[in-house]
Amino acid sequence: MRQFPRRTALRSLAVSALAVPLVLGSALPAHAAPLWHPNPATDGLKAFEGIEADRGNHHPDRKYVVVEGDHYRFNIWKDDRDTTGGGDRQRTESKGMVQNGTTLKMHNGETWTLSYEMYIPASLHGTSKFTHIFQTKTPSTNGGPWVTLDLTRSGGKELLDARAYANSGSPSIAATDLAPLRNKWITIEWTFTPGAKGKAACVIRNGGAVAAQGSMSNVNIPDQGDYVRPKWGIYRSVQSASSDILDTYLLFRNFTAARK
């Protein structure tokens, strides 16, 4: 598997640049300071509630989620299989948001903003079956996924697609061609108001330019009496074309979350 070179930029500069995430082109109000702003170098995997990878312990020698300098690296191999789905899927995911030992929870009626940078390599393909690289779920019921960020394929066309996945037809909130977004750091900005008829918005930024943005009401994203939990990483069906299921990885950095 190709190794990604380490970034040398000072994290303090990166964090200050994202300390006030942008939502649909507008700065958040000053009171919406980030509640979650993990530093990979010092927080490590304690920034998450847990890691879900190789849950059958088939490959104990593999490192699935690791810290590389200022970012997290999520590795997956084509022969990985998750314990769910009867062998038809694989996952390397983190779940939840933890700051200084406290788990942050998104509840019905609250409005949250989540922002992060992501690096998608050429080896991570859009697929004809599901490939989620972000999910929202309800832990106690395993409800969802409610809203997802997907890598999709229709013939030769690959998309990065934010979707109201639990709504009828899994409609797109914001989508754009995947090809121009590969092999570089891009920014994803979400706004969520959980509820059975909640709201969701997404902005995808390629450098300083908006590649796609959109918002949707009546989004099915309920806490079901518990809370809505985000998940990051690669969760995909292996029933897509074998040429799209490769050894690959995904990088994340500069996570922030705020509640309005």
Secondary structure in CASP SS format (residue, H / E / C, confidence):
PFRMAT SS
TARGET T0000
AUTHOR 0000-0000-0000
METHOD secondary structure of the structure
MODEL  1
M C 1.00
R C 1.00
Q C 1.00
F C 1.00
P C 1.00
R C 1.00
R C 1.00
T C 1.00
A C 1.00
L C 1.00
R H 1.00
S H 1.00
L H 1.00
A H 1.00
V H 1.00
S H 1.00
A H 1.00
L H 1.00
A C 1.00
V C 1.00
P C 1.00
L E 1.00
V E 1.00
L C 1.00
G C 1.00
S E 1.00
A E 1.00
L C 1.00
P C 1.00
A C 1.00
H C 1.00
A C 1.00
A C 1.00
P C 1.00
L C 1.00
W E 1.00
H C 1.00
P C 1.00
N C 1.00
P H 1.00
A H 1.00
T H 1.00
D H 1.00
G H 1.00
L H 1.00
K H 1.00
A H 1.00
F C 1.00
E C 1.00
G E 1.00
I E 1.00
E E 1.00
A E 1.00
D C 1.00
R C 1.00
G C 1.00
N C 1.00
H C 1.00
H C 1.00
P C 1.00
D C 1.00
R C 1.00
K C 1.00
Y C 1.00
V E 1.00
V E 1.00
V E 1.00
E E 1.00
G C 1.00
D C 1.00
H E 1.00
Y E 1.00
R E 1.00
F E 1.00
N E 1.00
I E 1.00
W C 1.00
K C 1.00
D C 1.00
D C 1.00
R C 1.00
D C 1.00
T C 1.00
T C 1.00
G H 1.00
G H 1.00
G H 1.00
D C 1.00
R E 1.00
Q E 1.00
R E 1.00
T E 1.00
E E 1.00
S E 1.00
K E 1.00
G C 1.00
M E 1.00
V E 1.00
Q E 1.00
N C 1.00
G C 1.00
T E 1.00
T E 1.00
L E 1.00
K C 1.00
M E 1.00
H C 1.00
N C 1.00
G C 1.00
E C 1.00
T C 1.00
W E 1.00
T E 1.00
L E 1.00
S E 1.00
Y E 1.00
E E 1.00
M E 1.00
Y E 1.00
I E 1.00
P C 1.00
A C 1.00
S C 1.00
L C 1.00
H C 1.00
G C 1.00
T E 1.00
S C 1.00
K C 1.00
F C 1.00
T E 1.00
H E 1.00
I E 1.00
F E 1.00
Q E 1.00
T E 1.00
K E 1.00
T E 1.00
P C 1.00
S C 1.00
T C 1.00
N C 1.00
G E 1.00
G C 1.00
P C 1.00
W C 1.00
V C 1.00
T E 1.00
L E 1.00
D E 1.00
L E 1.00
T E 1.00
R E 1.00
S E 1.00
G C 1.00
G C 1.00
K E 1.00
E E 1.00
L E 1.00
L E 1.00
D E 1.00
A E 1.00
R E 1.00
A C 1.00
Y C 1.00
A C 1.00
N C 1.00
S C 1.00
G C 1.00
S C 1.00
P C 1.00
S E 1.00
I E 1.00
A E 1.00
A E 1.00
T E 1.00
D E 1.00
L C 1.00
A H 1.00
P H 1.00
L H 1.00
R E 1.00
N C 1.00
K C 1.00
W E 1.00
I E 1.00
T E 1.00
I E 1.00
E E 1.00
W E 1.00
T E 1.00
F E 1.00
T E 1.00
P C 1.00
G E 1.00
A E 1.00
K E 1.00
G E 1.00
K E 1.00
A E 1.00
A E 1.00
C E 1.00
V E 1.00
I E 1.00
R E 1.00
N E 1.00
G C 1.00
G C 1.00
A E 1.00
V E 1.00
A E 1.00
A E 1.00
Q E 1.00
G E 1.00
S E 1.00
M E 1.00
S E 1.00
N E 1.00
V E 1.00
N E 1.00
I E 1.00
P C 1.00
D C 1.00
Q C 1.00
G C 1.00
D C 1.00
Y C 1.00
V E 1.00
R E 1.00
P E 1.00
K E 1.00
W E 1.00
G E 1.00
I E 1.00
Y E 1.00
R E 1.00
S E 1.00
V C 1.00
Q C 1.00
S C 1.00
A C 1.00
S H 1.00
S H 1.00
D H 1.00
I C 1.00
L C 1.00
D C 1.00
T E 1.00
Y E 1.00
L E 1.00
L E 1.00
F E 1.00
R E 1.00
N E 1.00
F E 1.00
T E 1.00
A E 1.00
A E 1.00
R E 1.00
K C 1.00
END
